């Protein structure tokens, strides 16, 4: 995480050094000697010419006039030389100024590099100290480490994903819920264990709040952390709340959710995985949006699972999922293929008004109680082969646009096909 300054190239450094070498300037002695020589030469020339052509003869006067003209030209040339020298002095002054500015920029860059290196070292020190605090056996010290990491990430956006990963890793550490028997154990060994578990519970709840509190765009803009990936595979989560949060590439593979789970209105970008997850109480996904592939393979929902008006824009897989309480997918939208093969609905399953815009695979699904598919739109093929319906089942006003497969489907042990379908539309049933 430390800063690595780029090394300069030899060719560039030599060229820069050559450009910065001071030019040789004329000394005062040289200027005085040259000026004296010019004055003496001019004086001698004038004396020589006057001695030859100063006799008053007309021809001599004409020659003398020509000489004056030449002298004027020479004086003009001398003025030009003077201007050239003045220009050279100006150029030298500008060059010196540019050199000083260049040196100043180099010093400022060096100072900036030093400040950057110092800041990086400070961040590294704070990070290591906070992580060390997370490993403390004392709950207050662990809490201090979490809040220090939160402050560090808030002040340094480039460190946010790394710090979220650290907090997520902490939540993936093994943990057991405190049981009532330990609560009544008094001050002995079991009573102390109960207190430790309750303290760890508070630390974990704090870690969850710190992490999820920055993922909602509805909070203060300065507190929102955009583009965060979340990996809580195998994590032990308590009363987890991700309402109205935005998460990218969320992974909850084999996670354990204890207490009610609230993901209402959450936005999941990229692949989202809940395969093998256990929800021991209510699971609320109503009006959530999944933009990529979403997997709930083998997930277990012990409490009521609610997916009303949830949008699945990629492929969705609930293969072998177990819904042990009521399940609701009312008005849900499956834009990609939806796979529920082998899923078990132990209680009522409601898909009323849902839209399957691609193929719907419900082959081998077991509906132990009532199943509602009224007003469902099947835009692709619908596969209910070997599905088991055990109670009241309705497909009122369902719309099947593709092939329909009910081969081997049963209701109370008898071959089943929806009574609500028009006989002319039943050609593919049982095929």
C-alpha positions, 0 to 999 in steps of 0.5 A: 500500500506504500507509495512507489515513486517512478524512477527517472530515465537516464536519457531524460535526466541527462538531457534535462541536466544539459538544458539546465547547465548555465551558459557562459557570459561575457566578462566586464573585462572582455566588454571593456577591451572590445569597446576600447578597440572599437573606439580606437579603430574608429578614431584612427580611421577618421584621422586617416581619412581626414588627413587624406581627403580634408584638403577642400578639393571638390573630389575630396569632398565627394569622397569624404561624403561617401565616407560619411555615408559608409560611417553612418552605415557602420554606426547603424550596424553598431546599433544593431550589434548593441540591440543584439547584445541587449536581446542576448541579455534579455534571453539570458535573464528569461533563461535564468528565470525559467531555470529558477521556476523549473527548480522550484517545480522540482522542489515542490514535486519532491515535497509532494512526493514526501508528503504522499509517502508520509500519508501512505505510511500513516495510512498503513500504520493506522490500518495495521493498528486497527486490524490488530485491534480486531484480533483482540480478545476484548470486545471494546478493543474490537469495537475501537478497531472497527470504528477506526477502520470506518474513519480511515475508509471515509477519509481515504476513498482508495482504501474503502474496498480493502477495508470493506473486505477486512470487515467482511472477513471478520464476519466470516469468522466462526461464531455461535449464537448464545443460547438461553441455557448459558444466560441462566448459568450465573457467574460460572464458566457458562455464564462467562461464555454467555457474556462473551458471546453477547459481546461478540454479537454486539461487535458483529452488529456494529460491523454490519452497520458500519459496512451497510451504512455506506452502501445506500445512495439515500444517505448523505452523499459524502457517506455513500461508498459507490462501487463496493463489492461484497463477499460474505460467503460463509458469513454469520449475519444477524438481523441483516439489513441491506434495504435500498443499498447498492452492491456489486458482485455480492456473494453470500454463498453458504451464509447464515442469516439469523433473524429477519433479513431486509433487502427490500429495494436493494440494487444488486449489480453484476453476479449475485450469489445466495447459493447454499444460504440459510435464512432462519426467519423472514427474508424480504427481497420485495422490489429488489433489482438483480441486474446480472445472474442471480443464484439461490441454488440449494438455499433454505428459507425457514421463514416467509420469503417475499419477492413481490415486484422483484426484478431479475434482469439476468438468469435466475436459478432457484434449483433445489431451493427449499421454501419451508414457509409461505413464499411470494413472487407476486408481480415479480419479473424474470427477464432471463431464464428462470430455473426452479428445477427440484425446488420444494415449496412446503407451504403456499407458493404465490406467483400471481401476476409474475412475468417470465420473459424467457424460458421458465423451468419448474420441472420436478418442483414440489408444491406441498400446499396451494400454488397460485399462477393466476395472471402469470405471463409465460413469454417463453417455454414453460416446463412443469414436467414431473412437477408435484401439486398437492393442493389447490392450484390455479392458473387463472388468466395465465398467458402461455406464449411458448411451448407448455410441458406438463409431462408427468405432472401430478395433482394429488397423485393424478395426472395434472393439467390446468383446468383453466386452459382452453382445450385448443391450447393444450396440444403440448400438455403431457408431451 
